[in-house]
Amino acid sequence: MSSASGARRADAVRNRDLALAAAKSLLADPGAPLTVEAIAKRAGLGVGTVARAFGSKDALLDAAIAELLEPLVRRARAVAAAPAATDALRTLLVEVIDFEQRHSAISEQTAGLSLPQTTARERELRDALRQVVETGREAGDIRSDIPAETTAALLTEAVHAVTQARTAPPGLADAMVAVVLDGLRP
Amino acid sequence: MSSASGARRADAVRNRDLALAAAKSLLADPGAPLTVEAIAKRAGLGVGTVARAFGSKDALLDAAIAELLEPLVRRARAVAAAPAATDALRTLLVEVIDFEQRHSAISEQTAGLSLPQTTARERELRDALRQVVETGREAGDIRSDIPAETTAALLTEAVHAVTQARTAPPGLADAMVAVVLDGLRP
């Protein structure tokens, strides 16, 4: 590899990282338009550079959302691996609610898009949550009269409901987490 | 009133009822288009007749959805008036889920519309549910460490979450109702 092509490669990596960081920042900004132009402007790059780095806006959003989800997946896996998981599960659910509330643009602006990396990360998160449920059942912390898959979906949807709530009185998120976890006791 | 105008009045009432019944039936049909044309066709009326009966499509949908919600409001008020309400609350929540699942077209097709009668009925339903919660708290059946308003919103959103669930494993609705009600015990 010549040093010229090495420099071009390093530039491409840097531009990709800048565009990703800009997209992630826009995804956390409810009012921001999620256009290639807005991403390029926030990244301090040209529109053409951003377009070249990812091929399409969908691919760029997909990579950005997948990166945003990664820490949640890691946390969920850590909780699943812990022996006494109920308190850790409570913390995890609060974190997921907090993430969804800070990134409401994700579900609003990506409906109908094909985002394979994001879908894969969401599946990992679901699988980890299901593993948390199975660990909790084995430890006798979570009721076993409801199938683990149903319990995991119930947790996901209860958490999601808080973010989507049409009326949100004070303390709804904490109340939902408390009630659902209490209701899941054996 | 002359008998001619009386007949016209009776015709107007009949046409209004036919259009309402057709709109209600279309609202329970997930794939059906909610256009004035479709409503007129199902009612066996002309498009102009339907338009004249309600003034606007929104007014027609508003009246139809408000009518659909009325039995739920009545049921919720009956539950609120009953002394031992937990079993009745369980039945009510299952009925609300069933209603939302049979009428998914309502939230899909009416987003952003101004529907004053529907909004009033929804407020009545929320108020009745809050009254159920307060009755349950007084009877010692529902925990009182969460404000009644938050508890009522939690019930509404947990129930709504089941209908909106992106993944719906078998038994999700029953599991959600069971877990939330168990978690709401004092």
Contacts between the chains, C-beta under 8 A, distances in Angstrom:
chain1	res1	chain2	res2	distance
A	126	B	167	7.4
A	146	B	171	7.0
A	146	B	175	4.6
A	146	B	178	7.4
A	146	B	179	7.3
A	147	B	169	6.8
A	147	B	170	7.5
A	147	B	171	6.9
A	149	B	169	4.7
A	150	B	169	4.6
A	150	B	170	6.9
A	150	B	171	5.2
A	150	B	172	5.7
A	150	B	175	5.0
A	151	B	175	7.1
A	153	B	165	6.6
A	153	B	167	5.4
A	153	B	168	6.9
A	153	B	169	5.1
A	153	B	172	5.7
A	154	B	172	6.4
A	154	B	175	5.5
A	154	B	176	5.5
A	154	B	179	6.2
A	156	B	167	7.5
A	157	B	161	4.2
A	157	B	162	6.7
A	157	B	164	7.5
A	157	B	165	4.8
A	157	B	166	7.8
A	157	B	172	7.4
A	157	B	176	7.4
A	158	B	158	5.9
A	158	B	161	6.0
A	158	B	176	7.3
A	158	B	180	8.0
A	160	B	161	6.4
A	160	B	164	7.9
A	160	B	166	8.0
A	161	B	157	4.2
A	161	B	158	6.0
A	161	B	160	6.4
A	161	B	161	3.5
A	161	B	164	7.7
A	162	B	157	6.7
A	164	B	157	7.6
A	164	B	160	8.0
A	164	B	161	7.8
A	164	B	164	7.2
A	165	B	153	6.6
A	165	B	157	4.8
A	166	B	157	7.8
A	166	B	160	7.9
A	167	B	126	7.4
A	167	B	153	5.4
A	167	B	156	7.5
A	168	B	153	7.0
A	169	B	147	6.9
A	169	B	149	4.7
A	169	B	150	4.6
A	169	B	153	5.1
A	170	B	147	7.6
A	170	B	150	6.9
A	171	B	146	7.0
A	171	B	147	7.0
A	171	B	150	5.3
A	172	B	150	5.7
A	172	B	153	5.7
A	172	B	154	6.4
A	172	B	157	7.4
A	175	B	146	4.6
A	175	B	150	5.0
A	175	B	151	7.1
A	175	B	154	5.5
A	176	B	154	5.5
A	176	B	157	7.4
A	176	B	158	7.3
A	178	B	146	7.4
A	178	B	183	7.3
A	179	B	146	7.3
A	179	B	154	6.2
A	179	B	180	6.0
A	179	B	183	3.7
A	179	B	184	5.8
A	180	B	158	7.9
A	180	B	179	6.0
A	180	B	180	6.9
A	180	B	183	5.8
A	181	B	183	7.2
A	182	B	182	7.2
A	182	B	183	4.0
A	182	B	185	7.8
A	183	B	178	7.3
A	183	B	179	3.7
A	183	B	180	5.8
A	183	B	181	7.2
A	183	B	182	4.0
A	183	B	183	2.8
A	183	B	184	7.5
A	184	B	179	5.8
A	184	B	183	7.5
A	185	B	182	7.8
